[in-house]
């Protein structure tokens, strides 16, 4: 078969090549002379020329191996298709969800924005006032009230003419920590009470400290 030389623009040449390739695909068996001119055995077509494009539809018989060109593959169908799930499917953003017809398991911990409360809620707890007592404070740190895990408050009054300094769970230091002038009062409330032992020191010997402990 004689060679045919065609000259023209690149777009024209590519169009002619596409038409020629379509012809080769359509009739490699019906046109054996054309197949032989291409150096191919009868019935085979070389479609490895990536410069050409296939227009229309190409039908394959049996299973074919393909190479992925995009990740993930983008496949579109003109009509809905029935599919069977295999493995885990990753679904992108769903803009509109009309309804869920089947049961869907939901796991995790969930909290209501507003928690319902029923019955009587007490913000204060009734406390018990212990029997009043007093302690004699000297010029060295000493314990005036033992530790008590039930303590919820207390009142300490310096009824002497000396200065008394107190602390909870530590060695008392004169004029440091909680310092009471004569007739000064130290009140332990629900925000500042301590269950530790209370130690005090005075600026003079035999200084009297009145004590009122409050427990739960």
C-alpha positions in Angstrom: 0.0 0.0 0.0 1.4 3.4 -1.0 2.2 6.0 1.6 0.0 9.1 1.7 1.6 12.4 2.6 -0.7 15.0 4.1 0.3 18.6 4.9 -1.7 21.1 6.8 -2.1 22.8 10.2 -1.6 20.8 13.4 -5.3 20.9 14.3 -6.2 19.6 10.9 -3.6 16.8 11.1 -4.8 15.8 14.6 -8.4 15.7 13.3 -7.4 13.5 10.4 -5.4 11.2 12.7 -8.4 10.8 15.0 -10.7 9.9 12.0 -8.1 7.4 10.8 -7.7 5.9 14.2 -11.5 5.5 14.5 -11.5 3.7 11.1 -8.7 1.4 12.3 -10.7 0.6 15.4 -13.9 0.0 13.5 -12.6 -2.3 10.8 -9.3 -4.0 11.5 -10.8 -7.3 10.4 -12.9 -6.0 7.6 -9.9 -4.0 6.2 -7.0 -6.4 6.5 -5.0 -4.3 4.0 -5.1 -1.3 6.3 -4.1 -3.5 9.3 -1.1 -5.0 7.4 0.0 -1.5 6.3 0.2 -0.6 10.0 2.4 -3.6 10.7 -0.3 -5.3 12.8 -1.7 -8.7 12.6 -5.3 -9.0 11.2 -7.9 -8.2 13.9 -5.5 -6.1 16.2 -5.4 -2.4 16.6 -2.6 -0.3 18.2 -4.2 2.4 20.4 -1.0 3.4 22.3 -0.6 6.6 20.3 -1.4 9.1 23.1 -1.4 12.1 20.7 -4.7 10.9 19.2 -8.2 11.0 20.9 -11.0 8.5 20.7 -14.3 10.1 20.0 -17.6 8.4 20.8 -17.9 5.1 22.6 -15.4 2.2 22.8 -16.8 -1.2 23.7 -14.6 -3.9 25.3 -15.4 -7.6 25.5 -14.6 -9.2 28.8 -12.6 -7.8 31.7 -10.1 -5.0 31.1 -7.1 -3.6 33.1 -7.1 0.1 33.6 -4.7 2.6 35.2 -6.0 5.2 37.7 -5.5 8.7 36.5 -7.1 10.6 39.3 -7.3 10.0 43.1 -10.1 9.3 43.9 -11.7 8.2 40.6 -14.5 10.4 39.5 -17.3 8.4 37.9 -20.6 9.8 36.8 -23.7 8.0 35.6 -26.7 9.4 33.8 -29.1 7.4 36.0 -29.0 6.0 39.5 -27.0 2.8 39.8 -27.4 -0.1 42.2 -24.1 -0.7 44.1 -22.9 -3.2 46.7 -20.8 -2.0 49.6 -17.3 -3.6 50.0 -15.2 -2.4 52.9 -15.5 1.0 54.4 -17.0 3.9 52.3 -15.8 7.4 53.0 -18.6 9.9 52.2 -17.8 13.6 51.9 -19.9 16.5 53.1 -23.7 16.0 52.9 -25.4 19.4 52.5 -29.0 18.1 52.8 -30.2 15.0 54.6 -33.9 14.5 54.2 -34.4 11.5 56.5 -32.8 8.3 57.8 -35.2 5.3 57.3 -33.1 2.6 59.0 -31.8 2.3 62.6 -28.4 4.0 63.0 -26.2 3.2 66.0 -24.9 6.2 67.8 -22.0 5.9 70.4 -20.3 8.3 72.7 -21.3 10.5 75.7 -24.1 13.0 75.3 -25.1 15.9 77.6 -28.2 18.0 77.6 -27.6 21.7 77.3 -30.0 22.1 80.3 -30.1 19.5 83.0 -33.5 19.0 84.7 -33.6 19.4 88.5 -36.4 18.1 90.7 -37.1 18.2 94.4 -35.6 20.6 96.9 -32.0 21.9 96.3 -30.3 23.2 99.5 -27.6 25.8 99.0 -26.7 25.8 102.6 -26.1 23.0 105.1 -27.3 23.2 108.7 -24.3 23.3 111.0 -23.9 22.5 114.8 -22.3 24.9 117.3 -20.1 23.1 119.7 -19.8 24.0 123.4 -17.8 27.2 123.8 -14.3 27.0 125.1 -11.2 29.1 125.6 -7.4 28.7 125.6 -4.5 30.3 127.4 -1.9 31.6 124.9 1.7 32.2 125.9 4.8 33.7 124.3 5.6 30.4 122.4 3.5 28.8 119.7 1.0 26.3 121.1 -2.2 24.5 120.0 -5.4 26.1 121.0 -7.8 23.9 119.0 -7.2 20.3 117.8 -7.7 19.3 114.2 -11.3 18.2 113.3 -12.4 16.9 109.9 -16.0 17.8 110.8 -15.2 21.5 111.4 -16.9 23.9 109.0 -16.2 27.2 110.8 -15.2 28.9 114.0 -14.9 32.2 115.9 -11.8 33.2 117.9 -11.9 36.3 120.1 -8.8 37.8 121.8 -10.2 38.8 125.3 -6.7 39.7 126.6 -4.8 43.0 126.5 -2.0 41.4 124.5 -1.7 40.7 120.8 -2.4 37.1 119.6 -1.3 35.7 116.2 -2.8 32.4 115.0 -2.4 30.0 112.1 -3.8 26.6 110.9 -1.5 23.6 110.8 1.7 25.6 111.2 3.9 27.1 113.9 2.4 30.5 114.9 4.6 33.6 114.5 3.9 36.7 116.5 2.5 39.6 114.4 2.3 37.3 111.3 -0.6 35.4 109.8 -4.0 36.0 111.5 -3.2 38.7 114.1 -5.7 39.8 116.7 -5.4 43.0 118.7 -7.2 43.1 122.1 -10.8 42.2 121.5 -10.0 41.3 117.9 -12.1 38.6 116.2 -11.2 35.9 113.7 -14.1 34.2 112.0 -13.8 31.0 110.0 -16.6 30.8 107.4 -17.6 28.3 104.7 -14.9 29.8 102.3 -12.0 30.1 104.7 -12.4 27.4 107.4 -9.6 24.9 108.0 -9.9 21.4 109.6 -6.2 21.6 110.7 -5.1 22.2 114.3 -5.0 25.9 115.2 -1.8 27.2 116.8 -1.4 30.6 118.4 1.2 32.8 120.1 0.8 36.0 122.2 2.9 39.0 123.0 2.4 38.4 126.7 2.0 35.4 128.9 -1.4 33.9 129.9 -3.3 35.7 127.2 -6.9 34.5 127.0 -8.5 33.4 123.7 -12.2 32.6 123.5 -13.1 29.9 121.0 -16.4 28.8 119.3 -16.1 25.8 117.0 -18.8 25.0 114.4 -19.1 21.5 112.9 -21.3 19.6 110.4 
